[in-house]
Amino acid sequence: MVEQNLAYACGLAAVGGCMQVMAILVLAYPQYQKTVNNVKYSDSFESLLVPMNIVLQILLGFVNTASTWYGPVSIVIPVRVSAQLLFNMFFFGSLGIEKFAKDVRVGTYIVVLGALLLPIVGPTAQEGQDAVELFEHIPAEIWTAILVALTTISGFYCIKWIGDKNTIGTVKHAYKFHILLIARIASAVLSTSLSKFLVGTSGLSFGITVFGYIACSLVISSVAILQATETDQSTFVPSSACGIQFMNAITGLIIWQDYLVVQSWFGYFTVVMQIVLGVYLISSMDEYSSSVDSNYALAQSVKIQIGKEIAHERGKSIVAYAGGSVETMLAPIIEDEENHDDHISNKIVRFRTSGNTRSIFASKEVTESNRSYVSYESIDSEDKFSQEFG
């Protein structure tokens, strides 16, 4: 076994996170230039992109493998993921490929701070672990079988899609995003443990480990090629990071017996949750979107704004009618229902959202169907409104 050194492990993990982003960037940036700026590249240049990605993935494999030799996987993975998120935001933001809002930037910094705290409260390095003996425990065997099954099934789809992409130029599958996500998470977690397993085995066990590691690397490379052009990076990267964090923490406890050397269970749990919540803040996922209809709330806000303007015109106050529904509030102000409909369907309302003043054309049909009528461009005329909403 290699002598454990957390500084080496964390440093190599951070380099691996940066290289992962660079490997994706090699494919994503030319695609962005072609799509957005209509830049045309020669066939010889484009033929070099995938080989460049593969070379970076191979180098990345060596770096990631070495990082696991010097410390626990439950420390290495979060550091690598936080570095990937940080460099993903830096490179993709600097090059203009994607724009990262304040919540994404803050979420990334939260994840990075959590990764810095993990070596202080999480599992410490364990000297002299027998990898073969650890894998012979029944819980470890079951968990390994689950990871192998997920990697094999999702990896089959990824390799097949590489062929489809070369043939028809795109991948068509209803669950493309989810399968790529599973492949990314399962293969990353499995390959990390296999790479740590390499230095503690020999003979047949070593051969099986090498085969499994190469298979995982093939799946990881396939996902990297596909995710660069088939997924939204601002969604895929945080989602995979969150999944890898959870699965890797479980792997550390079940296979590598991290529960024996956790410095502070409360601190470890808190920091892991901080990282997961930071990743959740970064992502576009919203578990509460089904309980709060933002479009409906916006529609009601527009009605209230209209009511305020009408109340002002007639010398009345909308505050006096607060407490019931929006329609109840507006009823005493707009006595005639037909008149109310006319105001709702013909009035231009200016309001402020997230610090940006936008003009919208409020339509009764739109507000009743709860469709979103906020565009990135101001809708300041009826013609524009008709184009936007038909």
TAHU-V888780 format. One record per pair of residues at least 24 apart in sequence whose C-alpha atoms are under 6 Angstrom apart, sorted by the first residue. I is the first residue (numbers start at 1). J is the second residue. D is the distance in Angstrom with one decimal. If there is no record, write none. Layout:
I/J/D ; I/J/D
//
This chain:
1/199/5.9 ; 1/200/6.0 ; 4/70/4.4 ; 4/71/5.7 ; 5/70/5.0 ; 6/71/5.4 ; 9/67/4.5 ; 9/70/5.0 ; 9/71/5.5 ; 10/76/5.9 ; 12/67/5.1 ; 13/67/5.6 ; 13/76/5.8 ; 13/80/4.6 ; 14/80/5.0 ; 14/83/5.2 ; 16/60/5.7 ; 16/63/5.9 ; 16/64/5.8 ; 17/80/4.7 ; 17/83/4.9 ; 17/84/4.1 ; 18/84/5.6 ; 18/87/5.8 ; 21/88/5.7 ; 23/53/5.0 ; 23/56/5.6 ; 24/228/5.6 ; 28/228/5.2 ; 65/195/5.1 ; 68/196/5.3 ; 69/196/5.5 ; 71/125/5.4 ; 72/125/5.8 ; 74/249/5.5 ; 74/252/5.6 ; 78/115/5.7 ; 79/115/5.2 ; 81/241/6.0 ; 82/111/5.8 ; 82/112/5.1 ; 104/282/4.2 ; 107/278/4.4 ; 107/281/5.3 ; 107/282/5.1 ; 110/278/5.5 ; 111/275/4.6 ; 111/278/5.3 ; 114/271/5.5 ; 114/275/5.6 ; 121/263/5.1 ; 121/264/5.2 ; 121/267/5.5 ; 121/268/5.4 ; 122/262/5.2 ; 122/263/5.6 ; 122/268/5.0 ; 123/258/5.8 ; 123/261/5.1 ; 123/262/4.0 ; 124/261/5.7 ; 131/197/5.9 ; 131/200/5.7 ; 140/254/5.7 ; 140/255/4.9 ; 147/186/5.6 ; 151/183/5.6 ; 151/186/5.4 ; 151/187/5.4 ; 154/179/5.7 ; 154/183/5.1 ; 155/183/5.9 ; 155/219/5.3 ; 158/222/6.0 ; 181/240/5.9 ; 185/240/5.9 ; 185/244/5.1 ; 187/216/5.2 ; 189/248/5.8 ; 191/216/5.8 ; 235/283/5.3 ; 235/284/5.9 ; 238/279/5.5 ; 238/283/5.5 ; 242/276/5.7 ; 242/279/6.0 ; 295/370/5.7 ; 295/372/5.2 ; 296/370/4.9 ; 299/367/5.1
//
